Amino acid sequence: MTTAPIGGRTPRTRNAARFGPARWIIYGVSVMFIAALATQLYFFVQIGIWTTVNPGETAFMRADAWTLSKTHPGITLRRTWVPYDQISRNLKRAIIASEDANFVNNNGFETDAILQAWEKNKARGKMAFGGSTISQQLARNLFLSREKSYIRKAEELVITGMLEFWMDKERIFEIYLNSVEWGNGVYGAEAAAQYYFKTSASKLTAGQSARLAVMLPRPKYFDDHRNSAYLSQRAGVIARRMGAAELPQ
């Protein structure tokens, strides 16, 4: 004959009752925190490895390859890694003049640019501007998505800090020049030089470099609109600024 438990509940039922909703919430939050911490640790270690090992495909490249396989099956990713000293100084100067004039001297962030972007986003009612430096752009390209959100922006800032911790400016710029998107499936300076001008990255002229620099914020658009009046006009502005651009040594 089985004796009924006191209060009509078995030990298992009592344990389940003690592990109530509050504890499940704490458990869930703890799991998410550990997962987030593990992700940051992975980013940190990976960037440390890339101080001496060249990165393979970036997050942007993987996403682009998947999209192209669905929308343009005949297009494959173009990318050829070239060392920093085999990339034209014209292109380096053009990009710094266009994207991040204080690249050599900043710590990966431009507070004024971020605040200006914040004000513009508030006025528009959506996140349209980021105020990103070259280091921030690289952080996004290497690990994140193209989605624009404040959560992604926060992660971008964290990864930027890791890049600046591990790498000098020349290494950051070298990886950027070999990883940044320049058109439909076109990544890196060498692929862009070959694709648009049938030349190597080391031989890009000032005019060619200025045009490539202007394309960076909207590479796919300008790939399809190469005769854009804005592209030509803006390239002229960048060409005039290039002489003042300071390069990392």
N, C-alpha and C positions, 0 to 999 in steps of 0.2 A: 504494500500500500504506500503511495507517494504522498508525502506531507506537503501541502501548499505553502509556498514562501510567505513570510510575514508581509502584510500589506498588499498581497496579490501580485508582486513583481519579482521576477527572477533577478539574480545578480547582473546578468547581461542587460536587462531592461534598465536597471538602476544606473549602470555605467553609461548607457546611451543617453539617459536623461541628464546625467552630469555633464556630458559632452554636448552642451546645448548650442543654440545659434551663435552666441557670442564667441564661443571657442572655435566654431567653424569659421567665423569671420577672421579671427586672429590667425588661425591656421592658413587660411587663404592668403591673407596679407603677407604672412611670413614666407610662403612659397613664392609669391610674386617678387618679394624683396630679394630673396636668394637668387632667383632667376635673373633679375635685373643686375645684381651684383656680379653674377657669373658672366653675363654678357659684357659688362664693362671690363672685367678682367681679361676676357678673350680679346677685346679690342686693344687693351693695353699691351698684352703680350704680342699680338700680331704686329702692331706698329713697331714694337721693339725689334722684331725679326726683320721688318722692312728697312731698318737702318742700313742693312748690308745686303739683303736679298730683295730683288725687284718684285713688286706685286704682280700677280697674274690678273685674271679678270676681276673687275670691280663690281660692286652692286649694280651700278648703272649699266655696265656692259651685260651682265646676266639678264637684267630686266629687258634691255634692248634686244638681245638675241632672241628671247622668248617672243617678244612682240613682233619682231621682223619675221620670225618663222610662221606667224599666223597671218600677217598682213602683206609681207613682201618675201615670199619663200625664196626668191632668186637672189636676195641680198644677204651677204654674210658680213660679219664684223671685220673691219680693217684696222689693224694695229700692229706696229713694228716698234719695239723698244729701241731707243738710241740713247747713248750716254749724254750727259749734260753738255759736255764740251763739243758735241757734234750737232748741237742745235743752234741755229743762227742767233747771234746777239740781237739782231733786228727784231726777231720774234719775241725774245725775252723782254726787251725794252718796250715793245708795243703792248704786250700783255700787262706789264706792270703799270704803264701809263694809262691803260684802259680800265683795269680791274682793281688795282690796289697800289696807289702811288707811294704809300708808306710801308710797303711790304717788308723791306729790309729792316726797318726800325721798330715795327709794331710787335706786340706779343701774340699775334694771331687774331686780335680783335681790334675793331675801331669803334669805340663806344659811341662817338658822335654819329657814325653811320647807322648803328643799330637803333639809336634813339630816333633819328630821322625816319628810318624805315617804320618804326613803331607808330609814329605820328601819322605817316601816310596810310598805314594799314587801318588805323582807327578812323581816319577820314573816309576811307573806302568801305569800311565795314567788313573787310576780309583781309586775309594775309596774302598780299601781292608782292611785297618788297621784303628783302632780307638783310640788306646792308652787309653782305658777306665779303670777307677778305679772301685772298687766294687760299690761305690755310683752311678757312671754313668751307670753301668750295671743294677742296680736296677731301676734307672729312666727309662731306655729304656724298661725293662721288664714290669714295671707297666703300662705305658701309651702309648708307641710308637709301631711302626711296625718293622719288620726285614729288611726293606728297608735300604740300605746304601746310604746316600746322605748327603751333607753338611747342607742342611736345617734341616734334622732330627737330625744331630749332634748338631746344634745350639740349637734346642729345648731340646735335652738331657742335655746340659750344663745348661740351664735355670732351668729345673726340678731338676737337681742335686743341684743347689744352694738352692732351696726350701727344699729339703730333709735335707741338712746340716743346714739350718736355724731352722727347726722345731725339728729335732731329734738328739739325741746323737748317738755316733757310735755303741753302743750296739744294740739300736733299729733298726738302719739301717741294721746291720748285721743279726739280728734276722729275719727281713722281707726278706732279701736276701736269707738266708738259707732255708726259707720256700717257696720261690717263684721261685727260679732259675730252669731252665730246665735241666734235667739229662737223657733224652732219649726220645723215642717215647711215648709221652703222660705222661712222668714221671716228676713230679715237686716237689721240696722240698726234704730236707735231709731225712725225714722219709720214703717217698715213694721210694727214691733211695736206701736206706739201705735195705728195704724189697725186692725191685725188683732185685737188683744185688747180695745181700749177705744173704738174708733171716734172717736178724737181725734188731734190732732197731737202730735209729740214735744215741742213747746214748751209744751203745756198739761197734761202729765202731772202728776197730783197726787202727794203724798208716798206715799199708800197704793198707788196704781197703780205707782209707781216701785219701791217696795220689793218688790212681787210680781214685777216684771220682773227685778229684781236676783237674787232667789232662784232664778229659772228658769235662769240662765246655765249652771251646771254640767251640767244635764240638760234642755236646752230641748225636745227632741222628747218626752221623757217627760211633762213638765209641760204641754205643748201638749195631750196626750191625757188628762191628769189635772188639770184646772184646779181641781177642787174638793178637791184633796188637803188633808188636815188639816195635814200638814207644811208645805205651801206657805203656808197662812194663818198658822200659828204662827211660822214662820221670818220671814215678812214683817213681823210685829209686832216681832220682835227687831231687824231691820234698820231699821225706821222709827224706833225709839228711838235707834239709833246714828247716824243720818244727820246730826244737828246737829253732831257732832264731826268730820265728814269734811272734810278740807282739799282744796279744788279748785285745779288749776293755773291760773295767771293769765297 
